[in-house]
Amino acid sequence: MKPLRLSALLDCLQQALALQWRYGPAQPVPSAFDLTGLGPDQFPAKSDLTRLGELGRIGHVRGILAKLDEVSTTRPAAAPALSYLRRLAENCDLETYVTTIEALAAHER
């Protein structure tokens, strides 16, 4: 499971194979995670956020998913945030993932 930029891959395929793309209805994009009203126990611990951010910056999707599993056992109240992060990682949307990690880390202070 390697992260890739789908748009770049599709552009390369289009050029190499002289394809013309036909688009169907757009898929829903996960909405931004709402940090308002969350208590301190609803965030992953600072050390976990640091590690999750490191894994996101190097693109280690399996590592992210494993760490999210680990955090979910130690901090079950953080389930909504962890679920959102998992969805981003599974979709290989690592830019939004890292931005969300940074927002969580900044909000926790």
VOVEX-834630 format. One line per 8 residues: their letters; for each residue x, y, z of C-alpha. Coordinates in steps of 0.25 Angstrom, whole numbers, plus 2048, in hexadecimal, padded with zeros to 3 digits. Last residue first. Example, Ala and Ser with C-alpha at 12.3 -4.5 7.8 and 13.67 -1.06 7.14 Angstrom:
2
sa	837/7FC/81D; 831/7EE/81F
//
This chain:
109
rehaalae	7F8/85B/85F; 7EE/851/859; 7EA/85A/84E; 7F8/85B/848; 7FA/84C/848; 7EC/84A/842; 7EE/854/837; 7FC/84E/834
ittvytel	7F6/840/833; 7EB/846/82A; 7F5/84C/821; 7FD/83F/820; 7F0/837/81C; 7EC/842/812; 7F9/840/80B; 7F9/831/80D
dcnealrr	7EC/82F/805; 7F0/820/803; 7E1/81D/804; 7E4/813/80F; 7EC/81E/816; 7E1/828/815; 7D7/81E/81A; 7E0/81A/826
lyslapaa	7E1/828/82A; 7D2/82A/82A; 7D1/81D/832; 7DC/822/83C; 7D5/82F/83E; 7C7/829/841; 7CE/81D/84A; 7D5/827/853
aprttsve	7CD/822/85F; 7D3/814/85D; 7E1/819/861; 7EB/80D/864; 7E4/803/85A; 7E1/80E/84F; 7F0/812/850; 7F5/804/84C
dlkaligr	7EB/803/841; 7EF/811/83C; 7FE/80D/83D; 7FB/801/834; 7F4/809/82A; 7FF/814/829; 809/809/828; 802/803/81C
vhgirgle	801/811/816; 810/814/817; 810/821/80E; 81C/827/815; 814/833/819; 809/82B/81E; 812/822/827; 818/82E/82D
glrtldsk	80A/834/830; 805/827/836; 812/827/83F; 810/835/844; 801/833/846; 804/827/84E; 80E/82F/857; 803/83A/859
apfqdpgl	7F9/830/85D; 7ED/82D/853; 7E2/837/855; 7D4/834/85C; 7DA/834/86A; 7DD/843/869; 7CF/846/866; 7C9/849/859
gtldfasp	7BF/854/857; 7C5/85A/84B; 7CF/851/843; 7C6/84F/837; 7CD/845/82D; 7CC/84A/81F; 7C2/844/816; 7C5/837/80F
vpqapgyr	7C4/839/800; 7B7/833/7FA; 7B9/82C/7EC; 7B7/835/7E0; 7AD/830/7D6; 7B3/829/7C9; 7BF/82E/7C1; 7C3/829/7B4
wqlalaqq	7D2/82A/7B1; 7D8/82A/7A3; 7E4/821/7A2; 7F0/822/799; 7F7/816/7A0; 803/81D/7A5; 7FD/82B/7A7; 7F1/826/7AE
lcdllasl	7F8/81C/7B6; 802/827/7BB; 7F7/830/7BE; 7F0/825/7C6; 7FC/822/7CE; 7FE/831/7D1; 7EF/833/7D5; 7F0/826/7DE
rlpkm	7FC/82C/7E6; 801/820/7ED; 802/81A/7FA; 808/80C/7FB; 800/800/800
//
